[in-house]
Amino acid sequence: MSQSTTESPRQIFLVVDDHEAILEGTVPALRREYATAEILTAQDLQTALTQIKLYHPTLIVLDLSIPEQPQTPARSEVGMRFLKMLLESKLAPNILVLSTNIKPLVQLKPSINAYEGGFAAMDKSLPIREMLRLVDVALRGSIYLPLELRARSEFDRRWLEVLTLKYQEGLTDKAIAERMKVSDRTVRNYWVRLQDALGVYDEPDKDLRIQIEIAARRLGLLS
């Protein structure tokens, strides 16, 4: 990951989470990857709102289950209300939701898809390297939702046709291009779009097309 494309001396990150253990893992990882960024923390909504008002952070890393104020119980409703406010904010900070339960985000999908800032979400159980990858995605201004939050309708019908021709009929890319009456280059472009939409990335010792098939079947795009 290249810091030169995402990092600037003025970057300010705000990590909102009431778990000390999470902060102790997340914050040092961010400091190592973004050495010039200023990293703030908040363990409740009240403190987070104050930090935002004072510092206008570039990126907010948010757990959905947070307390309203110090010494009060953490509740997912608080984090969801906070996130809704951020999505409607004119500041449009880049956001990474880092939570044990990201399924409630489906309620905010229209706002997320229309959001002007970067947005990504992931389960806390995933490795730190995945968090850093999604921080980079959010800082680039892209929108990324995990597979379980996507619907079949979000995938272009031509991408779905490529999946069917490849994995249900066993056609080569050249044969797929002939069947669809498009160029070989267009088919390659469909694969790139599918790869991005499914969140599949090159990994050592793993076949990319097989990983695409696994992700597509998991999402129900293939029978």
Stockholm file with secondary structure:
# STOCKHOLM 1.0

chainA/1-223         MSQSTTESPRQIFLVVDDHEAILEGTVPALRREYATAEILTAQDLQTALTQIKLYHPTLIVLDLSIPEQPQTPARSEVGMRFLKMLLESKLAPNILVLSTNIKPLVQLKPSINAYEGGFAAMDKSLPIREMLRLVDVALRGSIYLPLELRARSEFDRRWLEVLTLKYQEGLTDKAIAERMKVSDRTVRNYWVRLQDALGVYDEPDKDLRIQIEIAARRLGLLS
#=GR chainA/1-223 SS CCGGGTCCTTCEEEEECSCHHHHHHHHHHHHHHSTTSEEEEESSHHHHHHHHHHHCCSEEEECSSEESSTTSCEEHHHHHHHHHHHHTCTTCCEEEEEESCCGGGGGGHHHHHTCSSCEEEEETTSCHHHHHHHHHHHHTTCEECCGGGCCGGGSCHHHHHHHHHHHTTCCCHHHHHHHHTCCHHHHHHHHHHHHHHHTCCCCTTSCHHHHHHHHHHHTTSCC
#=GC SS_cons         CCGGGTCCTTCEEEEECSCHHHHHHHHHHHHHHSTTSEEEEESSHHHHHHHHHHHCCSEEEECSSEESSTTSCEEHHHHHHHHHHHHTCTTCCEEEEEESCCGGGGGGHHHHHTCSSCEEEEETTSCHHHHHHHHHHHHTTCEECCGGGCCGGGSCHHHHHHHHHHHTTCCCHHHHHHHHTCCHHHHHHHHHHHHHHHTCCCCTTSCHHHHHHHHHHHTTSCC
//
